[in-house]
């Protein structure tokens, strides 16, 4: 359960960072891009948490 929580948190933060970089500086646009960026960051977050980083 802790790994799953850590994976979601890391992917969420990564998704926010990616969304702010690739979308216009409009909060509505960033929130529209965030779910896609979150889903894209999940494999990387899983890998990072699995490795213990």
C-alpha positions as CSV (number, residue, x, y, z in Angstrom):
1,X,0.0,0.0,0.0
2,X,2.9,2.4,0.8
3,X,4.5,1.8,-2.7
4,X,1.2,2.5,-4.4
5,X,0.7,5.7,-2.5
6,X,4.3,6.8,-3.2
7,X,3.8,6.0,-6.9
8,X,0.7,8.1,-7.1
9,X,2.3,11.0,-5.3
10,X,5.4,11.0,-7.4
11,X,3.3,10.7,-10.6
12,X,1.0,13.5,-9.4
13,X,3.9,15.9,-8.8
14,X,5.6,14.8,-12.0
15,X,2.3,15.3,-13.9
16,X,2.0,18.8,-12.5
17,X,5.5,19.7,-13.5
18,X,5.1,18.3,-17.0
19,X,1.7,20.0,-17.4
20,X,3.1,23.3,-16.4
21,X,6.0,23.0,-19.0
22,X,4.0,21.8,-22.0
23,X,0.7,23.7,-21.6
24,X,0.0,27.5,-21.8
25,X,0.3,29.4,-18.6
26,X,-3.5,29.2,-18.0
27,X,-4.6,27.2,-15.0
28,X,-7.6,25.7,-16.9
29,X,-5.2,24.5,-19.6
30,X,-2.8,23.0,-17.1
31,X,-5.7,21.2,-15.4
32,X,-6.8,19.8,-18.7
33,X,-3.3,18.5,-19.5
34,X,-2.6,17.1,-16.0
35,X,-4.5,13.8,-16.3
36,X,-2.7,12.9,-19.5
37,X,0.7,13.9,-18.0
38,X,-0.2,12.0,-14.8
39,X,-0.9,8.8,-16.8
40,X,2.3,9.3,-18.7
41,X,4.3,9.7,-15.5
42,X,2.9,6.6,-13.8
43,X,5.4,4.1,-15.4
44,X,8.4,6.4,-14.5
45,X,7.0,6.9,-11.0
46,X,6.5,3.2,-10.5
47,X,10.1,2.5,-11.7
48,X,11.5,5.2,-9.3
49,X,9.5,3.9,-6.3
50,X,10.4,0.3,-7.1
51,X,14.1,1.2,-7.2
52,X,13.8,3.0,-3.8
53,X,14.5,6.6,-4.9
